[in-house]
Amino acid sequence: MIGVRKIVSENLKALRFVRKVSQEELAAVAGIDRSYISDLENGKYGLSIDKLENLAEALGIAPWEMLHPLTATKVRKPDTAD
């Protein structure tokens, strides 16, 4: 079983990547320090409910999606050669 901290970390990175948002931009919109977002993405810290809501709103998703193990795989589109 994969840990919730790892799920949040992977989802946060994937969602930022797909939305083309820097840590700085996300931090400003979510009202969270940029270094905290970096620590979350690296699995250093867990996420409080309040911060979960702030990040989800800033990313345009429902809070539960940050906790779902498949969110990261759904938002990343495989590179395809045309």
ABEGO torsion letter per residue (X at the ends): XBBAAAAAAAAAAAAAAAAGBBAAAAAAAAGBBAAAAAAAAAGABBBBAAAAAAAAAAAGBBAAAAABAAAAAAABBBBBBX
